[in-house]
Amino acid sequence: MPQKKKRHGALALLEFETIAAGVLASDLMVKRAPIALLRCGTIHPGRFLILVGGSVASTEEAYLAGTQMGEA
């Protein structure tokens, strides 16, 4: 039986200047809201990218948590 592709109501993409900040932010984001961690990892030496998806409210909550982590 073919698998259904999961669709998300919203997506959020964050980029961090350090790998450590990106790892901490991704951890905080998935703990804060019920979202799917679609992709995360290094994209350029020293940079970290996070792509998450979920409902609009959950994605917004996770995005805000991730951006707050990036500002600290």
C-alpha positions as CSV (number, residue, x, y, z in Angstrom):
1,M,0.0,0.0,0.0
2,P,1.5,3.4,-1.0
3,Q,2.3,5.8,1.8
4,K,0.6,9.1,2.1
5,K,2.8,12.1,2.1
6,K,2.3,14.2,5.2
7,R,1.4,17.8,4.5
8,H,2.1,20.7,6.9
9,G,0.0,23.8,7.2
10,A,3.1,25.9,7.7
11,L,6.9,25.7,7.3
12,A,9.7,27.6,9.0
13,L,13.3,27.9,7.9
14,L,16.0,29.3,10.3
15,E,19.7,29.8,9.6
16,F,22.2,30.2,12.4
17,E,25.8,31.6,12.3
18,T,27.1,28.8,14.6
19,I,26.5,25.1,14.7
20,A,26.1,25.1,18.5
21,A,23.3,27.7,18.3
22,G,21.5,25.8,15.6
23,V,21.6,22.5,17.6
24,L,20.4,24.2,20.7
25,A,17.6,26.0,18.8
26,S,16.4,22.8,17.0
27,D,16.3,21.0,20.4
28,L,14.3,23.8,22.0
29,M,11.9,24.1,19.0
30,V,10.9,20.4,19.0
31,K,10.4,20.4,22.7
32,R,8.3,23.6,22.7
33,A,5.7,22.7,20.1
34,P,4.5,19.5,18.2
35,I,6.3,20.1,14.9
36,A,8.1,17.9,12.4
37,L,11.8,18.4,12.1
38,L,12.1,18.1,8.3
39,R,15.8,18.9,7.8
40,C,18.6,20.2,9.9
41,G,22.3,20.4,9.5
42,T,25.3,22.3,8.4
43,I,25.1,24.1,5.0
44,H,28.3,26.0,5.0
45,P,31.3,25.9,7.3
46,G,30.0,27.2,10.6
47,R,26.4,27.7,9.5
48,F,23.4,25.6,10.5
49,L,20.0,25.4,8.9
50,I,16.7,24.1,10.4
51,L,13.5,23.4,8.4
52,V,10.4,22.5,10.4
53,G,6.7,22.0,9.5
54,G,3.4,21.6,11.4
55,S,0.2,23.4,12.0
56,V,0.3,27.2,11.7
57,A,0.2,27.7,15.5
58,S,2.7,25.0,16.3
59,T,5.2,26.2,13.7
60,E,4.8,29.8,14.8
61,E,5.5,28.8,18.4
62,A,8.6,26.8,17.4
63,Y,9.8,29.6,15.1
64,L,9.6,32.2,17.9
65,A,11.4,29.8,20.3
66,G,14.2,29.3,17.7
67,T,14.6,33.0,16.9
68,Q,14.8,33.8,20.6
69,M,17.6,31.2,21.0
70,G,19.4,32.7,18.0
71,E,19.3,36.2,19.6
72,A,20.8,35.0,22.9
